[in-house]
Amino acid sequence: MARVGDRITIKDAEPSKKLVRASIEELGEPHVQNWLKLDQTALAADVIATPTRDDVMIPVEDQLIVEFCSR
């Protein structure tokens, strides 16, 4: 689990770096969540805040998660 202050990086291997750079070039400017600070030069991101429920960009049905976890 990532916490505030953590730095998220990719594997320090040239094939990994090439893959990420190619993806960035293909997809264009990345959309970064407001709780992350992206460093494209270093191919890293810093967690600057704890994400809230409103920060989740994918559709999630909270009640289904609660029901599943309560089994």
CHARMM-style PDB file with segment names, atoms N, HN, CA, C and O in Angstrom:
ATOM      1  N   MET     1       0.846  -1.180   0.000  1.00  0.00      PROA
ATOM      2  CA  MET     1       0.000   0.000   0.000  1.00  0.00      PROA
ATOM      3  C   MET     1       0.887   1.238   0.000  1.00  0.00      PROA
ATOM      4  O   MET     1       1.810   1.349   0.807  1.00  0.00      PROA
ATOM      5  N   ALA     2       0.613   2.139  -0.879  1.00  0.00      PROA
ATOM      6  HN  ALA     2      -0.137   2.049  -1.534  1.00  0.00      PROA
ATOM      7  CA  ALA     2       1.376   3.384  -0.956  1.00  0.00      PROA
ATOM      8  C   ALA     2       0.857   4.365   0.085  1.00  0.00      PROA
ATOM      9  O   ALA     2      -0.347   4.472   0.319  1.00  0.00      PROA
ATOM     10  N   ARG     3       1.785   5.073   0.700  1.00  0.00      PROA
ATOM     11  HN  ARG     3       2.763   4.987   0.510  1.00  0.00      PROA
ATOM     12  CA  ARG     3       1.446   6.066   1.720  1.00  0.00      PROA
ATOM     13  C   ARG     3       1.958   7.438   1.288  1.00  0.00      PROA
ATOM     14  O   ARG     3       2.819   7.545   0.415  1.00  0.00      PROA
ATOM     15  N   VAL     4       1.426   8.467   1.900  1.00  0.00      PROA
ATOM     16  HN  VAL     4       0.727   8.380   2.609  1.00  0.00      PROA
ATOM     17  CA  VAL     4       1.884   9.825   1.615  1.00  0.00      PROA
ATOM     18  C   VAL     4       3.386   9.887   1.864  1.00  0.00      PROA
ATOM     19  O   VAL     4       3.878   9.447   2.903  1.00  0.00      PROA
ATOM     20  N   GLY     5       4.099  10.438   0.899  1.00  0.00      PROA
ATOM     21  HN  GLY     5       3.700  10.796   0.055  1.00  0.00      PROA
ATOM     22  CA  GLY     5       5.551  10.534   0.996  1.00  0.00      PROA
ATOM     23  C   GLY     5       6.276   9.440   0.229  1.00  0.00      PROA
ATOM     24  O   GLY     5       7.479   9.556  -0.006  1.00  0.00      PROA
ATOM     25  N   ASP     6       5.577   8.380  -0.169  1.00  0.00      PROA
ATOM     26  HN  ASP     6       4.600   8.286   0.022  1.00  0.00      PROA
ATOM     27  CA  ASP     6       6.190   7.295  -0.938  1.00  0.00      PROA
ATOM     28  C   ASP     6       6.488   7.755  -2.358  1.00  0.00      PROA
ATOM     29  O   ASP     6       5.799   8.617  -2.905  1.00  0.00      PROA
ATOM     30  N   ARG     7       7.515   7.171  -2.939  1.00  0.00      PROA
ATOM     31  HN  ARG     7       8.075   6.472  -2.494  1.00  0.00      PROA
ATOM     32  CA  ARG     7       7.876   7.427  -4.341  1.00  0.00      PROA
ATOM     33  C   ARG     7       7.631   6.135  -5.106  1.00  0.00      PROA
ATOM     34  O   ARG     7       8.136   5.078  -4.727  1.00  0.00      PROA
ATOM     35  N   ILE     8       6.866   6.221  -6.170  1.00  0.00      PROA
ATOM     36  HN  ILE     8       6.456   7.080  -6.477  1.00  0.00      PROA
ATOM     37  CA  ILE     8       6.537   5.067  -7.001  1.00  0.00      PROA
ATOM     38  C   ILE     8       7.398   5.139  -8.255  1.00  0.00      PROA
ATOM     39  O   ILE     8       7.369   6.133  -8.981  1.00  0.00      PROA
ATOM     40  N   THR     9       8.159   4.090  -8.503  1.00  0.00      PROA
ATOM     41  HN  THR     9       8.183   3.283  -7.913  1.00  0.00      PROA
ATOM     42  CA  THR     9       9.051   4.072  -9.658  1.00  0.00      PROA
ATOM     43  C   THR     9       8.841   2.779 -10.444  1.00  0.00      PROA
ATOM     44  O   THR     9       8.181   1.848  -9.982  1.00  0.00      PROA
ATOM     45  N   ILE    10       9.413   2.750 -11.625  1.00  0.00      PROA
ATOM     46  HN  ILE    10       9.949   3.506 -12.000  1.00  0.00      PROA
ATOM     47  CA  ILE    10       9.387   1.515 -12.401  1.00  0.00      PROA
ATOM     48  C   ILE    10      10.683   0.766 -12.138  1.00  0.00      PROA
ATOM     49  O   ILE    10      11.630   1.310 -11.571  1.00  0.00      PROA
ATOM     50  N   LYS    11      10.707  -0.471 -12.552  1.00  0.00      PROA
ATOM     51  HN  LYS    11       9.938  -0.913 -13.013  1.00  0.00      PROA
ATOM     52  CA  LYS    11      11.894  -1.307 -12.403  1.00  0.00      PROA
ATOM     53  C   LYS    11      13.085  -0.624 -13.079  1.00  0.00      PROA
ATOM     54  O   LYS    11      12.960  -0.110 -14.190  1.00  0.00      PROA
ATOM     55  N   ASP    12      14.223  -0.622 -12.415  1.00  0.00      PROA
ATOM     56  HN  ASP    12      14.324  -1.040 -11.513  1.00  0.00      PROA
ATOM     57  CA  ASP    12      15.414   0.040 -12.945  1.00  0.00      PROA
ATOM     58  C   ASP    12      16.108  -0.859 -13.966  1.00  0.00      PROA
ATOM     59  O   ASP    12      17.216  -1.345 -13.744  1.00  0.00      PROA
ATOM     60  N   ALA    13      15.433  -1.060 -15.073  1.00  0.00      PROA
ATOM     61  HN  ALA    13      14.533  -0.664 -15.253  1.00  0.00      PROA
ATOM     62  CA  ALA    13      15.974  -1.870 -16.173  1.00  0.00      PROA
ATOM     63  C   ALA    13      15.606  -1.160 -17.479  1.00  0.00      PROA
ATOM     64  O   ALA    13      14.496  -0.649 -17.625  1.00  0.00      PROA
ATOM     65  N   GLU    14      16.526  -1.135 -18.398  1.00  0.00      PROA
ATOM     66  HN  GLU    14      17.428  -1.550 -18.279  1.00  0.00      PROA
ATOM     67  CA  GLU    14      16.305  -0.406 -19.646  1.00  0.00      PROA
ATOM     68  C   GLU    14      15.061  -0.869 -20.419  1.00  0.00      PROA
ATOM     69  O   GLU    14      14.345  -0.022 -20.953  1.00  0.00      PROA
ATOM     70  N   PRO    15      14.771  -2.184 -20.500  1.00  0.00      PROA
ATOM     71  CA  PRO    15      13.544  -2.590 -21.211  1.00  0.00      PROA
ATOM     72  C   PRO    15      12.273  -2.000 -20.570  1.00  0.00      PROA
ATOM     73  O   PRO    15      11.338  -1.616 -21.273  1.00  0.00      PROA
ATOM     74  N   SER    16      12.250  -1.934 -19.242  1.00  0.00      PROA
ATOM     75  HN  SER    16      13.009  -2.246 -18.670  1.00  0.00      PROA
ATOM     76  CA  SER    16      11.091  -1.361 -18.555  1.00  0.00      PROA
ATOM     77  C   SER    16      10.960   0.123 -18.865  1.00  0.00      PROA
ATOM     78  O   SER    16       9.866   0.620 -19.131  1.00  0.00      PROA
ATOM     79  N   LYS    17      12.086   0.824 -18.827  1.00  0.00      PROA
ATOM     80  HN  LYS    17      12.975   0.421 -18.610  1.00  0.00      PROA
ATOM     81  CA  LYS    17      12.070   2.260 -19.107  1.00  0.00      PROA
ATOM     82  C   LYS    17      11.631   2.527 -20.541  1.00  0.00      PROA
ATOM     83  O   LYS    17      10.855   3.448 -20.795  1.00  0.00      PROA
ATOM     84  N   LYS    18      12.125   1.723 -21.479  1.00  0.00      PROA
ATOM     85  HN  LYS    18      12.755   0.975 -21.273  1.00  0.00      PROA
ATOM     86  CA  LYS    18      11.736   1.898 -22.883  1.00  0.00      PROA
ATOM     87  C   LYS    18      10.236   1.681 -23.068  1.00  0.00      PROA
ATOM     88  O   LYS    18       9.580   2.422 -23.800  1.00  0.00      PROA
ATOM     89  N   LEU    19       9.702   0.668 -22.403  1.00  0.00      PROA
ATOM     90  HN  LEU    19      10.235   0.066 -21.808  1.00  0.00      PROA
ATOM     91  CA  LEU    19       8.275   0.367 -22.503  1.00  0.00      PROA
ATOM     92  C   LEU    19       7.434   1.529 -21.983  1.00  0.00      PROA
ATOM     93  O   LEU    19       6.447   1.914 -22.610  1.00  0.00      PROA
ATOM     94  N   VAL    20       7.817   2.079 -20.854  1.00  0.00      PROA
ATOM     95  HN  VAL    20       8.618   1.767 -20.344  1.00  0.00      PROA
ATOM     96  CA  VAL    20       7.059   3.187 -20.274  1.00  0.00      PROA
ATOM     97  C   VAL    20       7.168   4.429 -21.160  1.00  0.00      PROA
ATOM     98  O   VAL    20       6.167   5.102 -21.410  1.00  0.00      PROA
ATOM     99  N   ARG    21       8.364   4.732 -21.628  1.00  0.00      PROA
ATOM    100  HN  ARG    21       9.177   4.186 -21.424  1.00  0.00      PROA
ATOM    101  CA  ARG    21       8.531   5.899 -22.501  1.00  0.00      PROA
ATOM    102  C   ARG    21       7.728   5.749 -23.792  1.00  0.00      PROA
ATOM    103  O   ARG    21       7.121   6.709 -24.267  1.00  0.00      PROA
ATOM    104  N   ALA    22       7.727   4.543 -24.356  1.00  0.00      PROA
ATOM    105  HN  ALA    22       8.220   3.763 -23.971  1.00  0.00      PROA
ATOM    106  CA  ALA    22       6.949   4.299 -25.579  1.00  0.00      PROA
ATOM    107  C   ALA    22       5.457   4.478 -25.316  1.00  0.00      PROA
ATOM    108  O   ALA    22       4.737   5.027 -26.151  1.00  0.00      PROA
ATOM    109  N   SER    23       4.998   4.019 -24.165  1.00  0.00      PROA
ATOM    110  HN  SER    23       5.583   3.573 -23.487  1.00  0.00      PROA
ATOM    111  CA  SER    23       3.579   4.175 -23.815  1.00  0.00      PROA
ATOM    112  C   SER    23       3.214   5.642 -23.661  1.00  0.00      PROA
ATOM    113  O   SER    23       2.152   6.071 -24.112  1.00  0.00      PROA
ATOM    114  N   ILE    24       4.093   6.418 -23.025  1.00  0.00      PROA
ATOM    115  HN  ILE    24       4.956   6.070 -22.659  1.00  0.00      PROA
ATOM    116  CA  ILE    24       3.831   7.847 -22.847  1.00  0.00      PROA
ATOM    117  C   ILE    24       3.771   8.544 -24.205  1.00  0.00      PROA
ATOM    118  O   ILE    24       2.902   9.384 -24.438  1.00  0.00      PROA
ATOM    119  N   GLU    25       4.695   8.194 -25.096  1.00  0.00      PROA
ATOM    120  HN  GLU    25       5.401   7.511 -24.906  1.00  0.00      PROA
ATOM    121  CA  GLU    25       4.691   8.797 -26.429  1.00  0.00      PROA
ATOM    122  C   GLU    25       3.430   8.426 -27.207  1.00  0.00      PROA
ATOM    123  O   GLU    25       2.851   9.262 -27.902  1.00  0.00      PROA
ATOM    124  N   GLU    26       3.013   7.176 -27.086  1.00  0.00      PROA
ATOM    125  HN  GLU    26       3.483   6.497 -26.522  1.00  0.00      PROA
ATOM    126  CA  GLU    26       1.842   6.700 -27.823  1.00  0.00      PROA
ATOM    127  C   GLU    26       0.547   7.299 -27.290  1.00  0.00      PROA
ATOM    128  O   GLU    26      -0.329   7.678 -28.067  1.00  0.00      PROA
ATOM    129  N   LEU    27       0.423   7.387 -25.979  1.00  0.00      PROA
ATOM    130  HN  LEU    27       1.135   7.079 -25.348  1.00  0.00      PROA
ATOM    131  CA  LEU    27      -0.825   7.838 -25.364  1.00  0.00      PROA
ATOM    132  C   LEU    27      -0.888   9.345 -25.168  1.00  0.00      PROA
ATOM    133  O   LEU    27      -1.964   9.894 -24.928  1.00  0.00      PROA
ATOM    134  N   GLY    28       0.245  10.014 -25.267  1.00  0.00      PROA
ATOM    135  HN  GLY    28       1.119   9.568 -25.462  1.00  0.00      PROA
ATOM    136  CA  GLY    28       0.261  11.453 -25.059  1.00  0.00      PROA
ATOM    137  C   GLY    28       0.432  11.803 -23.595  1.00  0.00      PROA
ATOM    138  O   GLY    28       0.809  10.962 -22.779  1.00  0.00      PROA
ATOM    139  N   GLU    29       0.155  13.034 -23.279  1.00  0.00      PROA
ATOM    140  HN  GLU    29      -0.151  13.717 -23.942  1.00  0.00      PROA
ATOM    141  CA  GLU    29       0.316  13.536 -21.909  1.00  0.00      PROA
ATOM    142  C   GLU    29      -0.553  12.730 -20.943  1.00  0.00      PROA
ATOM    143  O   GLU    29      -1.766  12.637 -21.129  1.00  0.00      PROA
ATOM    144  N   PRO    30       0.060  12.151 -19.917  1.00  0.00      PROA
ATOM    145  CA  PRO    30      -0.724  11.324 -18.993  1.00  0.00      PROA
ATOM    146  C   PRO    30      -1.646  12.161 -18.111  1.00  0.00      PROA
ATOM    147  O   PRO    30      -1.314  13.284 -17.730  1.00  0.00      PROA
ATOM    148  N   HSD    31      -2.800  11.599 -17.795  1.00  0.00      PROA
ATOM    149  HN  HSD    31      -3.069  10.687 -18.104  1.00  0.00      PROA
ATOM    150  CA  HSD    31      -3.724  12.221 -16.851  1.00  0.00      PROA
ATOM    151  C   HSD    31      -3.315  11.734 -15.465  1.00  0.00      PROA
ATOM    152  O   HSD    31      -3.387  10.539 -15.180  1.00  0.00      PROA
ATOM    153  N   VAL    32      -2.894  12.637 -14.620  1.00  0.00      PROA
ATOM    154  HN  VAL    32      -2.836  13.608 -14.852  1.00  0.00      PROA
ATOM    155  CA  VAL    32      -2.384  12.273 -13.302  1.00  0.00      PROA
ATOM    156  C   VAL    32      -3.407  12.656 -12.246  1.00  0.00      PROA
ATOM    157  O   VAL    32      -3.953  13.759 -12.258  1.00  0.00      PROA
ATOM    158  N   GLN    33      -3.653  11.737 -11.344  1.00  0.00      PROA
ATOM    159  HN  GLN    33      -3.209  10.841 -11.334  1.00  0.00      PROA
ATOM    160  CA  GLN    33      -4.555  12.007 -10.232  1.00  0.00      PROA
ATOM    161  C   GLN    33      -4.002  13.156  -9.397  1.00  0.00      PROA
ATOM    162  O   GLN    33      -2.789  13.356  -9.338  1.00  0.00      PROA
ATOM    163  N   ASN    34      -4.894  13.916  -8.746  1.00  0.00      PROA
ATOM    164  HN  ASN    34      -5.880  13.754  -8.794  1.00  0.00      PROA
ATOM    165  CA  ASN    34      -4.441  15.081  -7.986  1.00  0.00      PROA
ATOM    166  C   ASN    34      -3.706  14.706  -6.703  1.00  0.00      PROA
ATOM    167  O   ASN    34      -3.144  15.583  -6.047  1.00  0.00      PROA
ATOM    168  N   TRP    35      -3.693  13.448  -6.334  1.00  0.00      PROA
ATOM    169  HN  TRP    35      -4.150  12.736  -6.867  1.00  0.00      PROA
ATOM    170  CA  TRP    35      -2.960  13.015  -5.139  1.00  0.00      PROA
ATOM    171  C   TRP    35      -1.569  12.472  -5.480  1.00  0.00      PROA
ATOM    172  O   TRP    35      -0.848  11.990  -4.607  1.00  0.00      PROA
ATOM    173  N   LEU    36      -1.206  12.559  -6.765  1.00  0.00      PROA
ATOM    174  HN  LEU    36      -1.792  12.950  -7.475  1.00  0.00      PROA
ATOM    175  CA  LEU    36       0.119  12.150  -7.229  1.00  0.00      PROA
ATOM    176  C   LEU    36       0.837  13.323  -7.874  1.00  0.00      PROA
ATOM    177  O   LEU    36       0.209  14.193  -8.478  1.00  0.00      PROA
ATOM    178  N   LYS    37       2.146  13.340  -7.743  1.00  0.00      PROA
ATOM    179  HN  LYS    37       2.655  12.633  -7.253  1.00  0.00      PROA
ATOM    180  CA  LYS    37       2.973  14.325  -8.438  1.00  0.00      PROA
ATOM    181  C   LYS    37       3.900  13.542  -9.356  1.00  0.00      PROA
ATOM    182  O   LYS    37       4.748  12.782  -8.889  1.00  0.00      PROA
ATOM    183  N   LEU    38       3.739  13.728 -10.657  1.00  0.00      PROA
ATOM    184  HN  LEU    38       3.050  14.346 -11.037  1.00  0.00      PROA
ATOM    185  CA  LEU    38       4.473  12.969 -11.659  1.00  0.00      PROA
ATOM    186  C   LEU    38       5.792  13.641 -12.010  1.00  0.00      PROA
ATOM    187  O   LEU    38       5.864  14.855 -12.201  1.00  0.00      PROA
ATOM    188  N   ASP    39       6.833  12.819 -12.090  1.00  0.00      PROA
ATOM    189  HN  ASP    39       6.775  11.833 -11.935  1.00  0.00      PROA
ATOM    190  CA  ASP    39       8.147  13.261 -12.554  1.00  0.00      PROA
ATOM    191  C   ASP    39       8.459  12.443 -13.800  1.00  0.00      PROA
ATOM    192  O   ASP    39       9.027  11.354 -13.714  1.00  0.00      PROA
ATOM    193  N   GLN    40       8.077  12.985 -14.974  1.00  0.00      PROA
ATOM    194  HN  GLN    40       7.615  13.869 -15.044  1.00  0.00      PROA
ATOM    195  CA  GLN    40       8.245  12.226 -16.216  1.00  0.00      PROA
ATOM    196  C   GLN    40       9.704  11.985 -16.566  1.00  0.00      PROA
ATOM    197  O   GLN    40      10.030  10.970 -17.182  1.00  0.00      PROA
ATOM    198  N   THR    41      10.570  12.884 -16.191  1.00  0.00      PROA
ATOM    199  HN  THR    41      10.305  13.708 -15.691  1.00  0.00      PROA
ATOM    200  CA  THR    41      11.989  12.709 -16.483  1.00  0.00      PROA
ATOM    201  C   THR    41      12.546  11.485 -15.762  1.00  0.00      PROA
ATOM    202  O   THR    41      13.288  10.699 -16.350  1.00  0.00      PROA
ATOM    203  N   ALA    42      12.188  11.328 -14.495  1.00  0.00      PROA
ATOM    204  HN  ALA    42      11.585  11.967 -14.018  1.00  0.00      PROA
ATOM    205  CA  ALA    42      12.674  10.203 -13.694  1.00  0.00      PROA
ATOM    206  C   ALA    42      11.762   8.982 -13.805  1.00  0.00      PROA
ATOM    207  O   ALA    42      12.054   7.933 -13.232  1.00  0.00      PROA
ATOM    208  N   LEU    43      10.662   9.118 -14.540  1.00  0.00      PROA
ATOM    209  HN  LEU    43      10.425   9.971 -15.006  1.00  0.00      PROA
ATOM    210  CA  LEU    43       9.663   8.047 -14.634  1.00  0.00      PROA
ATOM    211  C   LEU    43       9.245   7.573 -13.243  1.00  0.00      PROA
ATOM    212  O   LEU    43       9.308   6.388 -12.917  1.00  0.00      PROA
ATOM    213  N   ALA    44       8.817   8.547 -12.436  1.00  0.00      PROA
ATOM    214  HN  ALA    44       8.766   9.510 -12.701  1.00  0.00      PROA
ATOM    215  CA  ALA    44       8.426   8.261 -11.061  1.00  0.00      PROA
ATOM    216  C   ALA    44       7.272   9.175 -10.673  1.00  0.00      PROA
ATOM    217  O   ALA    44       6.991  10.175 -11.334  1.00  0.00      PROA
ATOM    218  N   ALA    45       6.619   8.803  -9.588  1.00  0.00      PROA
ATOM    219  HN  ALA    45       6.847   7.991  -9.052  1.00  0.00      PROA
ATOM    220  CA  ALA    45       5.543   9.632  -9.045  1.00  0.00      PROA
ATOM    221  C   ALA    45       5.650   9.631  -7.529  1.00  0.00      PROA
ATOM    222  O   ALA    45       6.011   8.624  -6.921  1.00  0.00      PROA
ATOM    223  N   ASP    46       5.332  10.767  -6.929  1.00  0.00      PROA
ATOM    224  HN  ASP    46       5.039  11.585  -7.424  1.00  0.00      PROA
ATOM    225  CA  ASP    46       5.326  10.897  -5.476  1.00  0.00      PROA
ATOM    226  C   ASP    46       3.882  10.953  -5.003  1.00  0.00      PROA
ATOM    227  O   ASP    46       3.054  11.642  -5.599  1.00  0.00      PROA
ATOM    228  N   VAL    47       3.582  10.229  -3.935  1.00  0.00      PROA
ATOM    229  HN  VAL    47       4.254   9.669  -3.451  1.00  0.00      PROA
ATOM    230  CA  VAL    47       2.255  10.276  -3.330  1.00  0.00      PROA
ATOM    231  C   VAL    47       2.246  11.499  -2.420  1.00  0.00      PROA
ATOM    232  O   VAL    47       2.972  11.542  -1.427  1.00  0.00      PROA
ATOM    233  N   ILE    48       1.424  12.497  -2.757  1.00  0.00      PROA
ATOM    234  HN  ILE    48       0.834  12.463  -3.564  1.00  0.00      PROA
ATOM    235  CA  ILE    48       1.414  13.745  -1.998  1.00  0.00      PROA
ATOM    236  C   ILE    48       0.182  13.897  -1.112  1.00  0.00      PROA
ATOM    237  O   ILE    48       0.111  14.825  -0.307  1.00  0.00      PROA
ATOM    238  N   ALA    49      -0.781  13.001  -1.254  1.00  0.00      PROA
ATOM    239  HN  ALA    49      -0.723  12.247  -1.908  1.00  0.00      PROA
ATOM    240  CA  ALA    49      -1.985  13.052  -0.424  1.00  0.00      PROA
ATOM    241  C   ALA    49      -2.649  11.676  -0.439  1.00  0.00      PROA
ATOM    242  O   ALA    49      -2.359  10.843  -1.298  1.00  0.00      PROA
ATOM    243  N   THR    50      -3.516  11.457   0.496  1.00  0.00      PROA
ATOM    244  HN  THR    50      -3.752  12.134   1.193  1.00  0.00      PROA
ATOM    245  CA  THR    50      -4.300  10.225   0.520  1.00  0.00      PROA
ATOM    246  C   THR    50      -5.499  10.411  -0.402  1.00  0.00      PROA
ATOM    247  O   THR    50      -6.246  11.377  -0.249  1.00  0.00      PROA
ATOM    248  N   PRO    51      -5.696   9.499  -1.362  1.00  0.00      PROA
ATOM    249  CA  PRO    51      -6.840   9.661  -2.265  1.00  0.00      PROA
ATOM    250  C   PRO    51      -8.163   9.497  -1.506  1.00  0.00      PROA
ATOM    251  O   PRO    51      -8.272   8.705  -0.570  1.00  0.00      PROA
ATOM    252  N   THR    52      -9.150  10.263  -1.938  1.00  0.00      PROA
ATOM    253  HN  THR    52      -9.061  10.907  -2.698  1.00  0.00      PROA
ATOM    254  CA  THR    52     -10.486  10.163  -1.354  1.00  0.00      PROA
ATOM    255  C   THR    52     -11.378   9.353  -2.287  1.00  0.00      PROA
ATOM    256  O   THR    52     -10.973   9.010  -3.398  1.00  0.00      PROA
ATOM    257  N   ARG    53     -12.557   9.058  -1.849  1.00  0.00      PROA
ATOM    258  HN  ARG    53     -12.886   9.337  -0.947  1.00  0.00      PROA
ATOM    259  CA  ARG    53     -13.509   8.309  -2.670  1.00  0.00      PROA
ATOM    260  C   ARG    53     -13.790   9.043  -3.979  1.00  0.00      PROA
ATOM    261  O   ARG    53     -13.957   8.411  -5.022  1.00  0.00      PROA
ATOM    262  N   ASP    54     -13.842  10.356  -3.928  1.00  0.00      PROA
ATOM    263  HN  ASP    54     -13.706  10.869  -3.080  1.00  0.00      PROA
ATOM    264  CA  ASP    54     -14.112  11.148  -5.130  1.00  0.00      PROA
ATOM    265  C   ASP    54     -12.968  11.097  -6.134  1.00  0.00      PROA
ATOM    266  O   ASP    54     -13.163  11.412  -7.308  1.00  0.00      PROA
ATOM    267  N   ASP    55     -11.774  10.705  -5.689  1.00  0.00      PROA
ATOM    268  HN  ASP    55     -11.615  10.449  -4.736  1.00  0.00      PROA
ATOM    269  CA  ASP    55     -10.615  10.611  -6.579  1.00  0.00      PROA
ATOM    270  C   ASP    55     -10.630   9.354  -7.447  1.00  0.00      PROA
ATOM    271  O   ASP    55      -9.894   9.282  -8.432  1.00  0.00      PROA
ATOM    272  N   VAL    56     -11.443   8.375  -7.106  1.00  0.00      PROA
ATOM    273  HN  VAL    56     -12.040   8.434  -6.306  1.00  0.00      PROA
ATOM    274  CA  VAL    56     -11.487   7.124  -7.860  1.00  0.00      PROA
ATOM    275  C   VAL    56     -12.197   7.390  -9.186  1.00  0.00      PROA
ATOM    276  O   VAL    56     -13.349   7.823  -9.216  1.00  0.00      PROA
ATOM    277  N   MET    57     -11.482   7.123 -10.283  1.00  0.00      PROA
ATOM    278  HN  MET    57     -10.546   6.772 -10.258  1.00  0.00      PROA
ATOM    279  CA  MET    57     -12.004   7.460 -11.607  1.00  0.00      PROA
ATOM    280  C   MET    57     -12.801   6.328 -12.258  1.00  0.00      PROA
ATOM    281  O   MET    57     -13.471   6.549 -13.267  1.00  0.00      PROA
ATOM    282  N   ILE    58     -12.736   5.122 -11.696  1.00  0.00      PROA
ATOM    283  HN  ILE    58     -12.191   4.942 -10.877  1.00  0.00      PROA
ATOM    284  CA  ILE    58     -13.467   4.001 -12.277  1.00  0.00      PROA
ATOM    285  C   ILE    58     -14.770   3.812 -11.514  1.00  0.00      PROA
ATOM    286  O   ILE    58     -14.828   4.109 -10.321  1.00  0.00      PROA
ATOM    287  N   PRO    59     -15.814   3.326 -12.173  1.00  0.00      PROA
ATOM    288  CA  PRO    59     -17.079   3.118 -11.460  1.00  0.00      PROA
ATOM    289  C   PRO    59     -16.956   1.975 -10.449  1.00  0.00      PROA
ATOM    290  O   PRO    59     -16.564   0.861 -10.795  1.00  0.00      PROA
ATOM    291  N   VAL    60     -17.299   2.275  -9.201  1.00  0.00      PROA
ATOM    292  HN  VAL    60     -17.618   3.180  -8.920  1.00  0.00      PROA
ATOM    293  CA  VAL    60     -17.212   1.297  -8.122  1.00  0.00      PROA
ATOM    294  C   VAL    60     -18.517   1.327  -7.343  1.00  0.00      PROA
ATOM    295  O   VAL    60     -19.022   2.395  -6.996  1.00  0.00      PROA
ATOM    296  N   GLU    61     -19.053   0.153  -7.075  1.00  0.00      PROA
ATOM    297  HN  GLU    61     -18.643  -0.714  -7.357  1.00  0.00      PROA
ATOM    298  CA  GLU    61     -20.260   0.064  -6.248  1.00  0.00      PROA
ATOM    299  C   GLU    61     -19.825  -0.346  -4.851  1.00  0.00      PROA
ATOM    300  O   GLU    61     -19.576  -1.520  -4.579  1.00  0.00      PROA
ATOM    301  N   ASP    62     -19.739   0.647  -3.970  1.00  0.00      PROA
ATOM    302  HN  ASP    62     -19.941   1.601  -4.191  1.00  0.00      PROA
ATOM    303  CA  ASP    62     -19.244   0.432  -2.614  1.00  0.00      PROA
ATOM    304  C   ASP    62     -19.994  -0.676  -1.884  1.00  0.00      PROA
ATOM    305  O   ASP    62     -19.388  -1.495  -1.193  1.00  0.00      PROA
ATOM    306  N   GLN    63     -21.294  -0.697  -2.038  1.00  0.00      PROA
ATOM    307  HN  GLN    63     -21.787  -0.031  -2.599  1.00  0.00      PROA
ATOM    308  CA  GLN    63     -22.106  -1.674  -1.310  1.00  0.00      PROA
ATOM    309  C   GLN    63     -21.734  -3.107  -1.701  1.00  0.00      PROA
ATOM    310  O   GLN    63     -21.726  -3.994  -0.848  1.00  0.00      PROA
ATOM    311  N   LEU    64     -21.431  -3.340  -2.966  1.00  0.00      PROA
ATOM    312  HN  LEU    64     -21.438  -2.620  -3.659  1.00  0.00      PROA
ATOM    313  CA  LEU    64     -21.032  -4.684  -3.387  1.00  0.00      PROA
ATOM    314  C   LEU    64     -19.711  -5.103  -2.766  1.00  0.00      PROA
ATOM    315  O   LEU    64     -19.521  -6.277  -2.448  1.00  0.00      PROA
ATOM    316  N   ILE    65     -18.803  -4.167  -2.592  1.00  0.00      PROA
ATOM    317  HN  ILE    65     -18.957  -3.213  -2.850  1.00  0.00      PROA
ATOM    318  CA  ILE    65     -17.531  -4.465  -1.931  1.00  0.00      PROA
ATOM    319  C   ILE    65     -17.758  -4.820  -0.467  1.00  0.00      PROA
ATOM    320  O   ILE    65     -17.177  -5.778   0.042  1.00  0.00      PROA
ATOM    321  N   VAL    66     -18.599  -4.050   0.202  1.00  0.00      PROA
ATOM    322  HN  VAL    66     -19.071  -3.271  -0.212  1.00  0.00      PROA
ATOM    323  CA  VAL    66     -18.915  -4.326   1.618  1.00  0.00      PROA
ATOM    324  C   VAL    66     -19.553  -5.696   1.754  1.00  0.00      PROA
ATOM    325  O   VAL    66     -19.186  -6.463   2.645  1.00  0.00      PROA
ATOM    326  N   GLU    67     -20.504  -6.015   0.882  1.00  0.00      PROA
ATOM    327  HN  GLU    67     -20.802  -5.392   0.159  1.00  0.00      PROA
ATOM    328  CA  GLU    67     -21.172  -7.310   0.940  1.00  0.00      PROA
ATOM    329  C   GLU    67     -20.184  -8.455   0.689  1.00  0.00      PROA
ATOM    330  O   GLU    67     -20.238  -9.482   1.365  1.00  0.00      PROA
ATOM    331  N   PHE    68     -19.300  -8.279  -0.264  1.00  0.00      PROA
ATOM    332  HN  PHE    68     -19.256  -7.444  -0.813  1.00  0.00      PROA
ATOM    333  CA  PHE    68     -18.314  -9.318  -0.576  1.00  0.00      PROA
ATOM    334  C   PHE    68     -17.363  -9.542   0.600  1.00  0.00      PROA
ATOM    335  O   PHE    68     -17.066 -10.685   0.947  1.00  0.00      PROA
ATOM    336  N   CYS    69     -16.888  -8.465   1.208  1.00  0.00      PROA
ATOM    337  HN  CYS    69     -17.129  -7.537   0.925  1.00  0.00      PROA
ATOM    338  CA  CYS    69     -15.927  -8.579   2.300  1.00  0.00      PROA
ATOM    339  C   CYS    69     -16.569  -9.094   3.582  1.00  0.00      PROA
ATOM    340  O   CYS    69     -15.866  -9.611   4.451  1.00  0.00      PROA
ATOM    341  N   SER    70     -17.864  -8.967   3.721  1.00  0.00      PROA
ATOM    342  HN  SER    70     -18.435  -8.547   3.016  1.00  0.00      PROA
ATOM    343  CA  SER    70     -18.526  -9.409   4.946  1.00  0.00      PROA
ATOM    344  C   SER    70     -18.900 -10.887   4.929  1.00  0.00      PROA
ATOM    345  O   SER    70     -19.465 -11.398   5.896  1.00  0.00      PROA
ATOM    346  N   ARG    71     -18.588 -11.567   3.841  1.00  0.00      PROA
ATOM    347  HN  ARG    71     -18.129 -11.152   3.056  1.00  0.00      PROA
ATOM    348  CA  ARG    71     -18.909 -13.010   3.776  1.00  0.00      PROA
ATOM    349  C   ARG    71     -18.091 -13.810   4.745  1.00  0.00      PROA
ATOM    350  OT1 ARG    71     -18.237 -15.030   4.816  1.00  0.00      PROA
TER     351      ARG     71
END
